[in-house]
């Protein structure tokens, strides 16, 4: 049972790291959870949104309502670096 728990934690950290790296590559442009999940080929039952909140507020990551750089829709997005001037 313990090995399952650790492998689950490892998988979660792997997805978090993949989300972080993609957001950093897109920086300073923001991306929404739906586009991140699509680009990272996450399963249908796995959302990128929880990872946005794990990253928010640390190492320059910021969650806000803005246009996604990938789909262009106004949504909750995450970016790293300076926000666009309104």
C-alpha positions in Angstrom: 0.0 0.0 0.0 2.8 2.4 0.8 4.4 2.0 -2.6 1.1 2.9 -4.3 0.9 6.0 -2.2 4.4 7.1 -3.2 3.9 6.3 -6.8 0.7 8.4 -6.7 2.7 11.3 -5.2 5.4 10.9 -7.8 2.8 11.0 -10.6 1.3 14.2 -9.2 4.7 15.8 -8.9 5.5 14.8 -12.4 2.4 16.6 -13.7 3.1 19.6 -11.6 6.6 19.8 -13.0 5.3 19.4 -16.6 2.7 22.2 -16.0 5.5 24.4 -14.5 7.9 23.9 -17.3 5.2 24.6 -20.0 4.1 27.8 -18.3 7.8 28.9 -18.0 8.3 28.2 -21.7 5.2 30.3 -22.6 6.3 33.1 -20.3 5.4 35.9 -20.1 2.2 34.9 -22.0 -0.5 33.3 -19.8 -2.3 30.0 -20.5 -5.6 28.5 -19.3 -5.9 25.2 -17.6 -7.8 23.7 -20.5 -5.0 24.5 -23.0 -2.3 23.4 -20.6 -4.1 20.0 -20.1 -4.5 19.7 -23.9 -0.9 20.5 -24.7 0.3 18.1 -22.0 -2.0 15.4 -23.1 -3.5 14.9 -19.7 -6.3 12.3 -19.4 -9.9 13.4 -19.6 -10.4 13.0 -15.9 -7.3 14.9 -15.0 -7.4 18.7 -14.9 -4.5 21.1 -14.9 -6.4 23.6 -12.8 -5.4 22.3 -9.3 -1.7 22.7 -10.4 -2.3 26.3 -11.3 -3.1 27.0 -7.6 -0.2 25.0 -6.4 2.1 27.2 -8.5 0.4 30.5 -7.8 2.3 32.9 -5.6 5.6 31.1 -5.8 8.6 31.8 -8.0 6.7 34.5 -9.9 3.7 32.5 -11.0 0.4 34.4 -11.0 -3.2 33.3 -11.6 -5.6 35.9 -13.0 -8.5 36.5 -15.4 -7.0 37.3 -18.8 -6.9 36.1 -22.4 -5.2 32.8 -22.9 -2.3 33.1 -25.3 -3.1 29.7 -26.8 -6.9 29.8 -27.3 -7.5 33.6 -27.0 -10.5 33.1 -24.6 -10.9 35.3 -21.5 -10.4 32.7 -18.7 -8.6 32.0 -15.5 -5.0 31.8 -16.6 -1.5 31.3 -15.1 1.6 33.2 -16.2 5.0 33.9 -15.0 6.5 37.3 -15.1 4.8 40.7 -15.7 1.1 40.8 -16.4 -0.1 42.5 -19.5 -1.0 46.2 -19.1 -4.7 46.8 -19.5 
